[in-house]
């Protein structure tokens, strides 16, 4: 059977851990005030008092982040992410480059790329969904001679990606404490996803690296969405979308968690859906029973795996970030791996390229 099989598993006794009262994951909806202003020649849109920060930062700073001592944390052909300290506060500054003709056409038709992530962040704030908070954006700027747009988000401090945090929890040798902490985290994760679904928010790139776990107290955790540019907003999330979204997240957990923990997550998800059903206009009951949800995810897992394989096949056949064509003596050609997105355990090659 696949990741969520219902074949009886060895009974695991419940840890004698008293769970603390849950942190409320969904706040009452409200309208987030947004302002616009031209600051040193740049057309900024902002929220949360960020205009006071902008008034103290010249345009030249945004155009050349490397000269400010900011730390580059992520980079590819279309995007750079820098961690910046501005007036004692931590921010992440994302540069969306628009160098190719295709990117420029998309910009003309759809607006700057950063706009979609900005809208996702504003929607999350207004619906009370825990997510990274946007501070401001500028849609047209030249960065080191390249046309770009910028999105500035507030840093989520004392946080780690969900996959890293999960692995860290599993290293705890105190079995009772490990089980208790795992159950607390599972409940927080289920509350986040169920509440966001009922608010009409579907993160279309649902994997553990796009969810942060913030420690807010001893054995108290808060889960937060990041990278919101791919989110679907403001529409009811139907059963098909629920199955698709949960299966995408479960793709990682099927290899890094027990069947008991995955079923525990699904039960908590269904419970939190019921809690939030009437809190939002997009809220709706799940028409699948628990067993039907599990079976639907098993079927979807095979479809999702096939989609991933096809994506990998396309990447391996062309020049790009991860693979490159090579020519060898005698007329031979081939493809070489030039970069690994994440080092894999037991693979020396993935750690070296």
N, C-alpha and C positions, 0 to 999 in steps of 0.2 A: 504493500500500500504506500501511498505517498505521504506527504508531510503531515497531514492531519488525520491519519487513519484512526478508526474507532475500535481497532482490535484492543481488547483489554490489556492494560499495561500493569506492571507491578505497582501495587498500592504504595504511595509515598505518604507517610504520616505527616499530618499538618504540624508546622512548627509552632511552638508555644510562644508566639509573639503577639503582643497586643498592638494592633495597628493604630497609629495615631489618626485623629480626624482628618479626612482628606482635604487637600487644598482645593478650593473652588477653581475649576478650570475655565468656566464660561462666566463672563461678567455681563451685566445688563447692557444691551445695545445702546449706542449713543452716536451722535454725529461728531466727527472729528474736525475741528476747525483747521482750515488750510489757507495759507497766504501765498502771494506771489510778489516778487520785487526784482528789480534790476540792481545787482550788487557788483560794482566794479566791472560793468560791461557784460556780466553774465545774467541770463534770465533764470532765476531760481524759483522753484516752488518748494514750500517748506511747511513744517508743522512743529508743534511742541516747543515753541520758543527758539527754534534753530536760527531764526533771523538774527538773533544777537550774536551767535557764533559767526555767521557769515559776515557780519559787519567788521569783524576783526581779522578776517582772512583774505588777503589780496587774491585776485584772479590768478596771478603767477604761481601761487602755491598749488592750486588745483591742476594747473597745466603741467606741473613737473613734480609728481609726488616723491620721486627718488631723492630729490634735493632737500626734502624736509626731514629726513631720517625716519620716514614711515617704513613699516615692514611689509614686504611683498609676501603674501601668504598663499596665493593661488594665481596661476597664469596659464592661458592658452592663447590660441590665435585670435580669438574674438573677445576675450575678457581678462581683466586683471583685477585682483582684489588686494587692497592694501589695508593694514591696520594702522590707524592714526590716533595720536593723542593730541587733542585740540582743547586748549584752555582747561587742562586737567581731566577732560572727559575722553573716554575711549569710543572710537567709531570705526566702522568698516566702510571703506570707500571703494565702490565698484566702478570700473571703467569698462564700458561696452564699446569696443572699437567698431568702426563702420568703414572699413577700407575697401572691401570688394564691391563690385558693381551690383551684385545681388543684394548685399546688405543695404546699399544705398536706396535701391528700389523699394525694399521692404520698409525702410525708414520713411520714404515719401508716402507710402500707402497706409502704414500703420502707426506712424509716429516713432519716436526714439524707443530703443529696446528697453531702456530702464523704466519706461512708463508702465509696462505690464507688471513689473515687480512692485513698483510704487503703489499701483492700484490694489494689488494683492495685500500689501501691508496695511493700507488704509482700511480695506474691507475687514481684515482681521481685527484691527483695533475697534472698529465700529460694531462688530459682532461679538466682541469679547473673546476672541480666539487667541490663545497664547502663541505669539509669533514674533519674529524679529521686527522691531519698529523702525520704519523709515523716518529719516529726519528731513531730507530734502533731496531734490534732484535738479540737474540742469541738462537740457536736452541737446545742446549744441556747444561743443567746446573742442579746441584743438589741443591734443595732448602729445607733446613731443613730435609735432608735425602730423599727427594722425587724427582724423575726425572721430569724435567719440561723444558719448553721453555719460553722465555720472549719476550714480545713486549713492547717497550716504545713509547708512543705517546705524542705529545705536548698538553698541556691543552688548552682548549678553555675557556678563561676567560670571566667573566660577562655574563654567559649563563645559561639558564635553559632548562630542557626538554620541548618539545612542549606542552605536556598535562598540565603541571604545569603552563606554561606561558599563555596558552589559558584560563585556569580557572581564573588566576589572572586578565587578561583583562576584563573578564565578570563581575568582582566585581566593576568595575568603575561606579559610580552612575551618572557621566556626560554622558548622553545618546549619545549626538552628538560626544563627544571625543571617547567613547567606540566603536561606529560604525565605525568611521574613522580609529582607530587603528586596529580594526578587519579586515577591508578591506585591510589595508597595509600588515598585516601579511598574509592574504590569498593570496595576490599577490606574496609575497616572497616565500611562500610555493609552490605555483603553478610553479613559475619560477625554483625553485630548482629541483622539480621532473620532470618537462617537459624537462629541459635542460639535466638532467642526463639520461633520457630515450633516448633522441636523441644522446647522446654520447655513448650509448651502455652499460649503467650501470643500473642494476636493483637490488635494495636492497630487498632481499627475506624475510626479517623480518621487514616489513614496518609498524611500529606502532609509535605513538607519542613519546614514551620514547627513540626511536632511532634517533630522530631529535632534535637538540638543537636550541634554539633561542638566538642569541647574540644581545644585545643592543649596537649599534655602534654610537648612537647619540639620541638626543631627538626625539622620535617617529620614529626612523630608526632602522630596524631590519635586521639581517642576519641569514638565516637558514642553518644548517650544519648537515650532516650525521655523525653518530657514529656507532660503532659496525659493521664493514664492513666485518666480516668473512663470512657472508652468501651472499655476493653480487655476482651477475652474471655479468661478465665483457666482453667487447669487441665484443658483438654480437648485431645485430639489435633487438630492443624490438618490437615484433609484437603486433597486436591488442589484441590477447588473453592474452599476458603477461601484457599489459597496463591495461586491465580490471581487471585482477587478482591482480595486484599491487595496483591500486587505491582502489579497494574494500577492500583489507586488511587494508589500512590506514583508510578508511571510517568506518570500524567496530567500532572504538572508537568514531568518530565524529557523528555517527548516534544517539548516546545517549547524546552528549555534545554540539550540535550545532543546529542551525535552518536549515530547508530545504533551505531557501533563501541563507544562507551562503555556504551550500554544493554545490548548483547549481552555485553560484558565483565562487567558487573554480574551478569547472569543466570548466566553460567558460574561466577563466584565464589560466588554464592548456592548453586548446586547442590553445589559442592565443599564449602562450609561445612556444608550440611545433612548430607552424608555424615560429616563430622568429628564432628558432635554427635548422630548418630542414636542411639547407645547411651548417651548421657550422662543421659538423662531418661526417665522412665516413659512420657511422652507422645510420645517420638520415634518416627518412622516413616519408611520410605523413600518417596520420591516415585515414583509409578507412571508419571508422564509422562516421556517422553524429552525431551531438550533441545528438539528441533524441535517436539514436541507442546506443550511449555510455551509456546514463542514463539507458536505458532498460537492456543493457547487464550487467551493474553493479548490477541492482536489482536481476537479475537471479543468478549472481555469489554470491551475498550476502548469499543466502540460502545454496549454496554449501559450502561456507567458514564457515558458522555457524555450519554446520554438521561436517566439518573436526575438528573444535575446540572441539565440543562435544565428538567426538571419541577419541581425544587426552586426554581429561579429564577423559573419561571412562577408558582408559588404565592406567593412573596414579593412579586412585583411587583403582585399583585392585592389587597394588603391593607396596612393601616397596620402599620408595624413599624420596626425599627432603620434599614433602608436605604431604605424607600419610604414615602410618605404620600399620602393622597387629598387632592385640592384641588378647590375649586369656583370656577368662572369665571363672569363675566357672561354672560347669555343662556342660562343653564341648562346650560352645558358643565361636565363634570367630567373629571378626569384624575388621573394619578399622577406624582409628582415624586420624583426621587432626592434623598435628604437626607444620605446618607453613603456613602462608598466604603470597603470593607473594606481594600483595598490599592490605592494609586495604580498605574495602568497606564501603561507607557511609551507616550508619544505621545498620551495622553489628558489634556488640560488640565482637563477637567471632573472627572475622577476625583481629581485632586490638590486641587481646590478644595472639593468637597463633603465 
